[in-house]
């Protein structure tokens, strides 16, 4: 058997590459890029080199007390069709415009330790480099970003979600076997993650598992010590995940039809790792690995996956920042809106986050009805009505007749 060997990172894994698609490509756009970046109040340009026929343009800048170096050059453009049908919503008109686009501006930069901060900066730069854009292709994460999403995320005071920094793709074969793997984590200084031997019945749970672990590593990479407690199974068994490089991880598998060495000759052979789980504390201590597929009977209908404190705080900040959308959409009586409120459980600052139905606005406050019985909060029950302020809000969902909107997908309301 040929010896397995990890290959060097690709350029899109060493640095973060984005292709900004202009509505109309012309030379004037290229000439004014450095000036437009210099107009961004949040950055200080330390050094710049204009674009030439021989080399990319480069800008060295300071952003939030850290130094970044950004490169850019004109490039062709062709969007893979599946980029337009995954992750974000595009109208048919937007899809057609992107299919017909032939030119883009490639912008690349190396992420610093805080990957979300780095990603946020790159979105801000994309908006000022090509103000009139059709969208942004995140080459490193292999996904297409809608214009309205990019602009809203760039202008927000809240960092993007960890989920925004990567993409989970699924490859299947004729026998129904599914291979899940991420794109975008290498640029963050992490390993890509994979789950082998998934199938249609377990795909959603495995998707949540790989997403939760990826987000855990982005939010808590300094706390990762070889295992991550990220959820609870139906039998109350904890979900404790770990990972091994694909070179070592494949040794745990035999006769793989999908995701084996034969599928890694041209890709998925750099810094990427297979996820495993521990069945017990003893297994964790002795590093006894169990394939994810061996837990298939334990997921149940609603396994619990944890959200980090960092993500909970981020979601609350975003829900508050974009609460004006709730106020505006409440005027349309065809919409139904629910709001998640953090109710204090005790005097130690702990909260139970629970859903209410929005009933009316009263000045700067709003009245809402509790939709479920709390677990730990006393003196309030399902059906009770209370008055709150925006500071109490931790999340919201607007149900329109056509689609639902969360703080993260508020760009849908800009159409």
KAKA-V715266 format. One record per residue. N is the residue number from 1. SS is DSSP state (helix for helix, strand for strand, loop for the rest). BURIAL is + if it has 9 or more other C-alpha atoms within 8 Angstrom, else -. D_LAST is the distance of its C-alpha to the last C-alpha in Angstrom with 2 decimals. Layout:
n: {N | N}
ss: {SS | SS}
burial: {BURIAL | BURIAL}
d_last: {D_LAST | D_LAST}
This chain:
n: {1 | 2 | 3 | 4 | 5 | 6 | 7 | 8 | 9 | 10 | 11 | 12 | 13 | 14 | 15 | 16 | 17 | 18 | 19 | 20 | 21 | 22 | 23 | 24 | 25 | 26 | 27 | 28 | 29 | 30 | 31 | 32 | 33 | 34 | 35 | 36 | 37 | 38 | 39 | 40 | 41 | 42 | 43 | 44 | 45 | 46 | 47 | 48 | 49 | 50 | 51 | 52 | 53 | 54 | 55 | 56 | 57 | 58 | 59 | 60 | 61 | 62 | 63 | 64 | 65 | 66 | 67 | 68 | 69 | 70 | 71 | 72 | 73 | 74 | 75 | 76 | 77 | 78 | 79 | 80 | 81 | 82 | 83 | 84 | 85 | 86 | 87 | 88 | 89 | 90 | 91 | 92 | 93 | 94 | 95 | 96 | 97 | 98 | 99 | 100 | 101 | 102 | 103 | 104 | 105 | 106 | 107 | 108 | 109 | 110 | 111 | 112 | 113 | 114 | 115 | 116 | 117 | 118 | 119 | 120 | 121 | 122 | 123 | 124 | 125 | 126 | 127 | 128 | 129 | 130 | 131 | 132 | 133 | 134 | 135 | 136 | 137 | 138 | 139 | 140 | 141 | 142 | 143 | 144 | 145 | 146 | 147 | 148 | 149 | 150 | 151 | 152 | 153 | 154 | 155 | 156 | 157 | 158 | 159 | 160 | 161 | 162 | 163 | 164 | 165 | 166 | 167 | 168 | 169 | 170 | 171 | 172 | 173 | 174 | 175 | 176 | 177 | 178 | 179 | 180 | 181 | 182 | 183 | 184 | 185 | 186 | 187 | 188 | 189 | 190 | 191 | 192 | 193 | 194 | 195 | 196 | 197 | 198 | 199 | 200 | 201 | 202 | 203 | 204 | 205 | 206 | 207 | 208 | 209 | 210 | 211 | 212 | 213 | 214 | 215 | 216 | 217 | 218 | 219 | 220 | 221 | 222 | 223 | 224 | 225 | 226 | 227 | 228 | 229 | 230 | 231 | 232 | 233 | 234 | 235 | 236 | 237 | 238 | 239 | 240 | 241 | 242 | 243 | 244 | 245 | 246 | 247 | 248 | 249 | 250 | 251 | 252 | 253 | 254 | 255 | 256 | 257 | 258 | 259 | 260 | 261 | 262 | 263 | 264 | 265 | 266 | 267 | 268 | 269 | 270 | 271 | 272 | 273 | 274 | 275 | 276 | 277 | 278 | 279 | 280 | 281 | 282 | 283 | 284 | 285 | 286 | 287 | 288 | 289 | 290 | 291 | 292 | 293 | 294 | 295 | 296 | 297 | 298 | 299 | 300 | 301 | 302 | 303 | 304 | 305 | 306 | 307 | 308 | 309 | 310 | 311 | 312 | 313 | 314 | 315 | 316 | 317 | 318 | 319 | 320 | 321 | 322 | 323 | 324 | 325 | 326 | 327 | 328 | 329 | 330 | 331 | 332 | 333 | 334 | 335 | 336 | 337 | 338 | 339 | 340 | 341 | 342 | 343 | 344 | 345 | 346 | 347 | 348 | 349 | 350 | 351 | 352 | 353 | 354 | 355 | 356 | 357 | 358 | 359 | 360 | 361 | 362 | 363 | 364 | 365 | 366 | 367 | 368 | 369 | 370 | 371 | 372 | 373 | 374 | 375 | 376 | 377 | 378 | 379 | 380 | 381 | 382 | 383 | 384 | 385 | 386 | 387 | 388 | 389 | 390 | 391 | 392 | 393 | 394 | 395 | 396 | 397 | 398 | 399 | 400 | 401 | 402 | 403 | 404 | 405 | 406 | 407 | 408 | 409 | 410 | 411 | 412 | 413 | 414 | 415}
ss: {loop | loop | loop | loop | loop | loop | loop | loop | loop | loop | helix | helix | helix | helix | loop | strand | strand | strand | strand | strand | strand | strand | loop | loop | loop | loop | helix | helix | helix | helix | helix | loop | helix | helix | helix | helix | helix | helix | loop | loop | loop | loop | strand | strand | strand | strand | strand | strand | strand | loop | loop | loop | loop | loop | loop | loop | strand | strand | strand | strand | strand | strand | strand | loop | loop | strand | strand | strand | strand | strand | strand | strand | strand | strand | strand | strand | loop | loop | loop | loop | helix | helix | helix | helix | helix | loop | loop | loop | loop | loop | loop | helix | helix | helix | helix | helix | helix | helix | helix | helix | loop | loop | strand | strand | strand | strand | strand | strand | strand | loop | loop | loop | loop | loop | helix | helix | helix | helix | helix | helix | helix | helix | helix | helix | helix | helix | helix | helix | helix | loop | loop | loop | strand | strand | strand | strand | strand | strand | loop | loop | loop | loop | strand | strand | strand | strand | helix | helix | helix | helix | helix | helix | helix | helix | helix | loop | loop | loop | loop | loop | loop | helix | helix | helix | helix | loop | strand | strand | strand | strand | strand | strand | loop | loop | loop | loop | loop | strand | strand | strand | strand | strand | strand | loop | loop | helix | helix | helix | loop | loop | loop | strand | strand | strand | strand | strand | strand | strand | loop | loop | loop | loop | helix | helix | helix | helix | helix | helix | helix | helix | helix | helix | helix | helix | helix | helix | helix | helix | helix | helix | helix | helix | helix | loop | loop | loop | loop | strand | strand | strand | strand | strand | loop | loop | loop | loop | loop | strand | strand | strand | strand | strand | strand | strand | strand | helix | helix | helix | helix | helix | helix | helix | loop | loop | loop | loop | loop | loop | loop | loop | helix | helix | helix | loop | loop | loop | loop | loop | loop | loop | loop | strand | strand | strand | strand | strand | strand | strand | loop | loop | helix | helix | helix | helix | helix | helix | loop | loop | loop | strand | strand | helix | helix | helix | helix | helix | helix | helix | loop | loop | loop | loop | loop | strand | strand | loop | loop | loop | helix | helix | helix | helix | helix | helix | helix | helix | helix | helix | helix | helix | helix | loop | helix | helix | helix | helix | helix | helix | helix | loop | loop | loop | loop | loop | loop | strand | strand | strand | strand | strand | strand | strand | strand | strand | loop | loop | loop | loop | loop | loop | strand | strand | strand | strand | strand | strand | strand | strand | strand | strand | strand | strand | loop | loop | strand | strand | strand | strand | strand | strand | loop | loop | loop | loop | loop | loop | loop | loop | loop | loop | loop | loop | loop | loop | strand | strand | strand | strand | loop | helix | helix | helix | strand | strand | strand | strand | strand | strand | strand | loop | loop | loop | loop | strand | strand | strand | helix | helix | helix | helix | helix | helix | helix | helix | loop}
burial: {- | - | - | - | - | - | - | - | - | - | - | + | + | + | + | + | + | + | + | + | + | + | - | - | - | - | - | - | + | + | - | - | + | + | - | + | + | + | - | - | - | - | + | + | + | - | - | + | - | - | + | - | - | - | - | + | + | + | + | + | + | + | + | - | - | - | - | + | + | + | + | + | + | + | - | - | + | - | + | - | - | - | + | + | + | - | - | + | + | + | - | - | - | + | + | - | + | + | - | - | + | - | + | + | + | + | + | + | + | + | + | - | - | - | + | + | - | + | + | + | + | + | + | + | + | + | + | + | + | + | - | - | + | + | + | + | + | + | + | + | + | + | + | + | + | + | + | + | + | + | + | + | + | + | - | - | - | - | + | + | + | + | + | - | + | + | + | + | - | - | - | + | - | - | - | - | + | + | + | + | + | + | + | + | + | + | + | + | - | - | + | + | + | + | + | + | + | + | + | - | - | + | + | - | + | + | + | + | + | + | + | + | + | + | + | + | + | + | + | - | - | - | - | + | - | - | + | + | - | + | + | + | + | + | - | - | - | + | + | + | + | + | + | + | + | + | + | - | + | + | - | - | - | - | - | - | - | + | + | + | - | - | + | + | - | - | - | - | + | + | + | + | + | + | + | + | + | + | - | - | - | - | + | + | - | - | - | - | + | + | + | + | - | - | - | - | - | - | + | - | - | - | + | - | + | - | - | - | - | - | + | + | - | + | + | + | + | + | + | + | - | + | + | - | - | + | - | - | + | + | - | - | - | - | + | + | + | + | + | + | + | + | + | + | + | - | - | - | - | - | + | + | + | + | + | + | + | + | - | - | - | - | - | - | + | + | + | + | + | + | + | + | - | + | - | - | + | - | - | - | + | + | - | - | - | - | - | + | + | - | - | - | + | + | + | + | + | + | + | + | - | - | - | - | + | + | + | - | - | + | + | + | - | - | -}
d_last: {55.23 | 53.42 | 52.83 | 49.21 | 48.02 | 44.85 | 43.52 | 42.27 | 38.59 | 36.36 | 34.85 | 31.36 | 33.07 | 35.11 | 32.19 | 28.40 | 27.02 | 23.48 | 22.53 | 19.97 | 18.72 | 18.58 | 16.86 | 20.40 | 23.41 | 26.35 | 29.31 | 28.18 | 25.40 | 28.20 | 30.58 | 28.46 | 27.29 | 30.06 | 29.65 | 25.94 | 26.82 | 29.64 | 27.29 | 25.72 | 27.66 | 27.77 | 29.82 | 33.26 | 34.19 | 37.74 | 38.18 | 36.37 | 37.38 | 35.59 | 34.58 | 37.51 | 38.31 | 40.32 | 38.18 | 34.66 | 33.70 | 34.21 | 33.37 | 35.24 | 33.61 | 34.01 | 31.15 | 32.11 | 35.78 | 35.39 | 35.84 | 33.47 | 33.98 | 31.05 | 31.55 | 29.51 | 30.22 | 28.68 | 28.29 | 27.38 | 24.41 | 24.13 | 21.71 | 23.40 | 21.74 | 21.89 | 19.80 | 16.75 | 17.61 | 18.43 | 17.35 | 13.55 | 11.05 | 10.20 | 9.15 | 12.40 | 11.59 | 10.97 | 14.12 | 16.08 | 15.46 | 16.65 | 19.51 | 20.65 | 20.55 | 24.15 | 24.26 | 23.18 | 24.58 | 26.21 | 26.46 | 28.83 | 30.42 | 32.71 | 31.54 | 33.79 | 34.93 | 31.84 | 29.42 | 26.36 | 27.19 | 27.68 | 24.37 | 22.59 | 24.51 | 23.60 | 19.84 | 20.63 | 22.77 | 20.26 | 17.85 | 20.81 | 22.50 | 19.74 | 17.30 | 15.55 | 14.93 | 13.49 | 14.06 | 17.16 | 19.71 | 21.70 | 24.96 | 27.01 | 24.96 | 24.22 | 20.47 | 17.31 | 14.74 | 11.06 | 10.54 | 8.19 | 10.80 | 13.58 | 12.83 | 12.51 | 15.59 | 17.45 | 17.17 | 18.16 | 21.82 | 21.87 | 22.83 | 20.84 | 22.21 | 25.15 | 23.26 | 20.84 | 23.92 | 25.10 | 24.40 | 26.58 | 27.41 | 29.65 | 32.22 | 34.29 | 37.44 | 39.12 | 40.90 | 37.74 | 38.22 | 35.12 | 35.06 | 32.41 | 31.99 | 29.78 | 28.60 | 27.98 | 30.68 | 33.35 | 31.58 | 31.70 | 35.47 | 35.51 | 36.44 | 34.07 | 34.63 | 35.50 | 36.56 | 38.87 | 40.04 | 36.96 | 36.33 | 33.96 | 35.49 | 35.11 | 32.08 | 29.73 | 32.40 | 33.18 | 29.54 | 29.46 | 32.80 | 31.91 | 28.63 | 30.57 | 33.34 | 31.09 | 29.35 | 32.84 | 34.13 | 31.32 | 31.78 | 35.54 | 36.98 | 39.90 | 40.85 | 40.99 | 44.69 | 44.66 | 43.11 | 40.05 | 40.09 | 36.54 | 36.83 | 39.11 | 40.10 | 40.93 | 44.59 | 43.69 | 44.56 | 42.64 | 40.36 | 41.90 | 40.43 | 41.84 | 41.44 | 43.75 | 43.23 | 42.82 | 46.31 | 47.93 | 45.55 | 46.26 | 49.90 | 49.00 | 47.93 | 50.08 | 49.32 | 45.56 | 43.89 | 40.56 | 40.02 | 43.66 | 45.25 | 44.76 | 40.96 | 41.11 | 42.94 | 39.88 | 37.47 | 37.10 | 40.44 | 39.77 | 39.02 | 37.86 | 39.41 | 39.96 | 39.32 | 42.31 | 43.07 | 46.21 | 47.90 | 49.94 | 50.99 | 53.96 | 51.86 | 49.75 | 52.94 | 54.42 | 51.22 | 51.46 | 48.21 | 46.79 | 44.24 | 40.95 | 41.65 | 44.81 | 42.75 | 40.94 | 42.90 | 42.11 | 38.32 | 38.32 | 35.21 | 33.83 | 35.19 | 34.37 | 32.79 | 32.94 | 30.28 | 31.79 | 32.34 | 30.32 | 27.24 | 27.81 | 27.97 | 24.87 | 22.84 | 24.26 | 23.42 | 19.75 | 19.60 | 21.28 | 19.25 | 15.91 | 17.68 | 16.15 | 13.09 | 15.90 | 17.42 | 14.46 | 13.56 | 17.35 | 17.51 | 16.11 | 19.30 | 17.85 | 16.55 | 19.19 | 19.28 | 21.89 | 22.90 | 25.29 | 28.12 | 30.85 | 34.14 | 37.29 | 39.80 | 42.73 | 43.91 | 43.18 | 39.49 | 38.37 | 35.43 | 34.37 | 30.61 | 29.97 | 27.31 | 27.24 | 25.46 | 23.93 | 26.00 | 25.54 | 25.17 | 28.45 | 28.16 | 27.15 | 27.90 | 26.64 | 28.69 | 28.10 | 30.21 | 31.44 | 30.49 | 33.18 | 36.66 | 36.87 | 39.19 | 40.75 | 39.68 | 42.41 | 42.35 | 38.95 | 38.33 | 35.80 | 34.83 | 35.76 | 33.58 | 33.21 | 31.58 | 29.73 | 28.01 | 25.05 | 27.75 | 28.58 | 25.14 | 24.96 | 21.86 | 19.55 | 17.58 | 15.28 | 15.93 | 13.66 | 15.22 | 13.12 | 12.76 | 13.93 | 12.54 | 14.98 | 15.21 | 14.96 | 11.72 | 9.96 | 7.49 | 5.96 | 5.47 | 3.82 | 0.00}
